[in-house]
Structures are given as C-alpha cells and as structure tokens.
Amino acid sequence: MFDLLKVDLMVNENERVQSMVLGDVEVVRVVEWHEPFLTTSDFLPEVGADVWKGNEHWLAPDHWNPDTDRTVIALQSWILRSAGRTVLVDTGAGNGRDRPGMAPYFDQCQGDFLDLLARAGVRPQDVDVVVNTHLHVDHVGWNTVDADGQWVPTFPNAQYLIPAADDFHYGPDNAYGGGVQAVDRLIYEDSIGPIHQAGQAVLWDGLHTIDEHLTLESAPGHTPGSSVLRLASGSDRAVFAGDLLHSPVQIIEPCCNSSSCLAPEQAAASRRRILGRAADERELLVPAHFGGAGALEVRRDGDGFALGPWATAGPKK
C-alpha cells in the first residue's frame, strides 16, 4: 500500500510551528511533514477522478498533485493551552518503530517531533493531557520513547485519554484488531501498552470533559472509537476532527471514505453529522491531516457542504 517515494518537506521551516488564539485557548500547530502521500485511488477510492480534476484550482498544490495523482497530506499535532494546562492532540508516528509494509512514512522514522514541541515552548514534562483521537499508527507514535530498550511514556506527567472502543479493538482482548493486520499488535505493544503499564491511561466512551473549554466526543466509523475534540471558548468554536476527513475533497463529497475506514457507512454518517454541526455552529474544522492552512470553516450548500474561509495562523513566537 505504501510506496517508496519520499519528497522534501513542502512547508517552510518557519511554518512548522504556528499559533492562533481561540477565545481563551492558545492553539499551536506542529507539522512533522507535509508532502505527497498515496494516490487518490489508493487513499480515497470513492472520490471520482472528475471531482479531483473539477476542483484542481483549489486542491493543488496543498491537497493534491495532479501530475502524479497523489494526495497531499500533513502529519501534524495540535497543542492546546487551556485552563492552565497543556493538552497535546495526537502524537504522530514516533521514532524507531517497526512498521513493516509502511515505509517510508512510518517504518523506522527518525523525525524531530520533540524539537518541534520545544520550539513551541513545550517540554515533555509540561504536557498535562495527551488526546489520542484514535489508535492508528500516525496518531499514537510519540506516546512513548525508547529508554534503554524499553518503551516508556514520553510525557511522564500526562493523562493519556484513549477511546475505550479502540483500546478494546486493538488490544489483546480482541487479538490486536482481530489479527487482520500484524502491524496492529506492534502499534499497541510499543505505543499503547506501556501507557497502561505506567498507570497513565484513561479510557473513555461517549463524552468526556477535559475542562470548561474542551470536550471529547465519540464519532465512530473510521475506527470503532474514533473521536473529535470540541473547543468552545467565548464566541469561538472549533472541532479537532481527527481522521473524520483526510482531504478537504471530503467536505464536498462527505459520503466518500478513505481506504482505512473500518466501518464505511458509520464513518460517512459521523462525517456528515460533524460537518453539519460545524456549519451550523460556525466551528472551525481542524482535521488531523489537512495540508495548507490546516483548518477552515464549513458552509451548508443545499443538502451538502462547501468550503468556507481557511484559518489564519502565524509562526509561533
């Protein structure tokens, strides 16, 4: 599924750590990489070629490379400074992981994620809460680090909020995803199991309140426990949507799923529900993998949706 093409990071070094303020919450975007990924047919097979071509004027170059027909995505995390605490949303791919079949993006990576956090003014011991929106390879990798051959929590003082449905699905009680993909056992054993062993895992389901500004909400389909994080502070609203969408083309084609959605009909229903609320409540939509500005507003367009303005963020000072 993963090929060996690797290109240089598409974002300027000064753009890899960006910040904006929503109400009383500082939001910092940390971009590990932003580059061409899988072809459209491999990644979003339900989106027709005519949709990509008809929207080339805004999809290229940040979200699609028309010359190679490859999607373009970002691997990124979000730091939220809220109610006196530091919340880290998703933790990327991690370094030094055995991810057979997932080269070059996730197998034996050697990235600078912790340096990027330091550039944002965050040391591992400063993180109070880690949110894993779901338990896929590119959302849990920096949960842990290698300490003399043993995987230990990267963030020693943090609670790790883990969707209970995903923990069951990918954990030992369900044979690590039912044994469908051998890599699921590796992901759980090096990135989730050590969090349980350290007593830092908090399993949740349905709704979970982090503080007066931040609430987790289940949005299943992509995985059994896929979730979104809602922010409400003052008059500002945002929804950190995880892998509810991988490309903005799914805003105009919300019934179209990625190839990694485990329950396609449920994923599409969750996507339409979250997009509808984002449009009605003017929530800034902040998916895990959008390139370009990374976040935007959504508008209703008849029975569907249209893109609104993209967010504006500046380099973290």
Residue pairs with C-beta under 8 A, 6 or more apart in sequence:
1 38
1 42
1 101
1 102
1 259
2 38
2 101
2 102
2 103
2 104
2 105
2 106
3 38
4 103
4 104
5 36
5 70
5 104
6 35
6 104
7 35
7 36
8 35
9 16
9 33
9 34
9 35
10 34
10 35
10 61
10 72
10 291
11 31
11 34
11 74
14 315
15 31
15 315
16 30
16 31
16 32
16 116
16 119
17 28
17 29
17 30
17 31
17 116
17 119
17 120
17 315
17 316
18 28
18 29
18 31
18 294
18 313
18 314
18 315
18 316
19 26
19 27
19 28
19 29
19 120
19 313
19 314
19 315
19 316
19 317
20 26
20 27
20 311
20 312
20 313
20 314
21 27
22 231
22 233
22 236
22 237
22 238
22 284
23 213
23 231
23 232
23 233
23 234
23 235
23 236
24 82
24 83
24 213
24 233
24 234
25 80
25 81
25 82
25 213
25 214
25 231
25 233
25 236
26 79
26 80
26 81
26 82
27 78
27 79
27 80
27 231
27 238
27 286
27 313
28 78
28 79
28 80
28 81
28 120
28 122
28 316
29 76
29 78
29 294
29 313
30 76
30 77
30 78
30 79
30 113
30 116
30 117
30 120
31 74
31 75
31 76
31 116
31 294
32 74
32 75
32 76
32 77
32 92
32 93
32 111
32 112
32 113
32 116
33 74
33 75
33 111
34 72
34 73
34 74
34 75
34 76
34 291
35 72
35 73
36 65
36 68
36 70
36 71
36 72
37 43
37 70
37 71
37 72
37 73
37 105
38 70
38 71
38 259
39 68
39 69
39 70
39 71
40 47
40 49
40 52
40 64
40 69
40 70
40 71
41 69
42 259
43 71
43 246
43 247
43 258
43 259
44 71
44 246
44 247
44 249
44 250
44 256
44 257
44 258
44 259
45 259
46 253
46 255
46 256
46 257
47 247
47 249
47 250
47 253
47 256
51 249
51 252
51 253
52 59
52 64
52 66
52 69
52 249
53 66
55 249
55 252
56 64
56 66
58 307
59 66
59 247
59 248
59 249
60 66
61 72
62 72
62 291
62 292
63 71
63 72
63 73
63 247
63 248
63 249
63 290
63 291
63 292
64 70
64 71
64 72
64 247
64 249
65 72
71 246
71 247
72 291
73 246
73 247
73 289
73 290
73 291
74 289
74 290
74 291
74 294
75 92
75 93
75 105
75 138
75 289
76 90
76 92
76 288
76 289
76 294
77 88
77 89
77 90
77 91
77 92
77 113
77 142
78 88
78 89
78 90
78 240
78 286
79 86
79 87
79 88
79 89
79 117
79 120
79 122
80 86
80 87
80 88
80 89
80 214
80 231
81 87
82 210
82 211
82 213
82 214
82 231
82 233
83 211
83 212
83 213
83 214
85 128
85 129
85 211
86 122
86 126
86 127
86 128
86 129
87 127
87 128
87 129
87 130
87 131
87 210
87 214
88 122
88 127
88 129
88 130
88 131
88 155
88 158
89 131
89 133
89 229
89 240
90 131
90 132
90 133
90 138
90 139
90 140
90 242
90 288
91 113
91 130
91 132
91 139
91 140
91 141
91 142
91 143
91 154
92 111
92 113
92 138
92 139
92 141
92 142
93 99
93 105
93 106
93 109
93 111
93 137
93 138
93 141
93 142
94 109
94 113
94 140
94 141
94 142
94 143
94 144
94 145
94 190
94 191
95 109
95 110
95 111
95 113
95 141
95 142
95 145
95 146
96 108
96 109
96 110
96 146
97 106
97 107
97 108
97 109
97 137
97 141
97 186
97 187
97 190
97 191
98 107
98 108
98 186
98 190
99 106
99 107
99 108
99 137
99 183
99 186
99 187
100 107
100 182
100 183
100 186
101 107
101 183
102 137
102 183
105 138
106 137
106 138
106 141
109 141
113 142
114 124
114 142
114 154
117 123
117 124
119 316
120 316
121 316
124 154
124 155
124 156
125 155
125 156
125 157
126 157
127 155
127 157
127 158
128 157
128 158
128 159
129 158
129 159
129 160
129 161
129 210
130 143
130 155
130 158
130 159
130 160
130 161
131 161
131 210
131 216
131 229
132 139
132 140
132 143
132 160
132 161
132 162
132 163
132 166
133 139
133 163
133 226
133 227
133 228
133 229
133 240
133 242
133 243
133 288
134 163
134 166
134 222
134 223
134 225
134 226
134 227
134 242
134 243
135 162
135 163
135 166
135 167
135 169
135 170
135 187
135 188
135 192
135 223
135 225
136 187
136 223
136 243
136 260
137 183
137 187
138 288
139 242
139 243
139 288
140 187
140 191
140 192
141 191
142 154
143 153
143 154
143 155
143 160
143 191
143 192
143 194
143 195
144 151
144 152
144 153
144 154
144 190
144 191
144 194
144 195
145 151
145 152
145 154
150 194
151 189
151 190
151 191
151 193
151 194
152 194
152 198
153 160
153 194
153 195
153 198
153 200
158 200
159 200
159 202
160 195
160 200
160 201
160 202
161 202
161 204
161 208
161 210
161 216
162 192
162 195
162 201
162 202
162 203
162 204
162 225
163 203
163 204
163 205
163 218
163 223
163 224
163 225
163 226
163 227
164 203
164 204
164 205
164 225
165 205
165 218
165 220
165 223
165 224
165 225
166 223
166 224
166 225
166 226
167 192
167 201
167 203
167 225
168 174
168 224
169 177
169 178
169 223
169 224
169 225
170 176
170 177
170 184
170 187
170 188
170 192
171 188
171 192
172 188
176 184
176 185
176 188
177 184
177 185
179 185
192 201
195 201
204 216
205 218
205 225
206 217
206 218
207 215
207 216
207 217
207 218
208 215
208 216
209 215
209 216
210 216
210 229
213 231
213 232
213 233
214 229
214 230
214 231
215 229
215 230
215 232
216 227
216 228
216 229
216 230
217 227
217 228
217 229
217 230
218 225
218 226
218 227
219 226
219 227
219 228
219 241
219 242
219 244
219 270
219 273
219 274
220 226
220 263
220 266
220 267
220 270
221 257
221 261
221 262
221 263
221 264
221 265
221 266
221 267
221 268
221 269
221 270
221 271
222 242
222 243
222 244
222 257
222 258
222 260
222 261
222 262
222 263
222 267
222 270
223 243
223 262
224 262
224 263
226 242
226 243
226 244
226 267
226 270
227 242
228 239
228 240
228 241
228 242
228 244
228 274
229 239
229 240
229 242
230 237
230 238
230 239
230 240
230 283
231 237
231 238
231 239
231 240
236 284
237 281
237 282
237 283
237 284
238 283
238 284
238 285
238 286
238 295
239 274
239 277
239 278
239 283
239 284
239 285
239 286
240 286
240 287
240 288
241 274
241 285
241 286
241 287
241 288
242 287
242 288
243 258
243 260
243 287
243 288
243 289
244 267
244 270
244 271
244 274
244 287
245 251
245 271
245 285
245 287
245 290
246 258
246 287
246 289
247 289
247 290
248 290
248 296
248 307
249 256
250 256
250 271
251 275
251 285
251 298
251 305
251 306
251 307
252 301
252 304
252 305
252 306
252 307
254 268
254 271
254 272
254 275
254 304
254 305
255 268
255 271
255 272
256 268
257 264
257 267
257 268
261 267
275 285
275 298
275 305
276 300
276 305
277 283
278 284
278 285
278 297
278 298
279 298
279 299
279 300
279 305
280 300
282 297
283 297
283 298
284 295
284 296
284 297
284 311
285 295
285 296
285 297
285 298
286 294
286 295
286 311
287 295
290 296
292 310
293 310
293 311
293 312
293 313
294 311
294 313
295 310
295 311
295 313
296 307
296 308
296 309
296 310
296 311
297 307
297 308
297 309
298 305
298 306
298 307
298 308
299 305
299 306
299 307
299 308
300 306
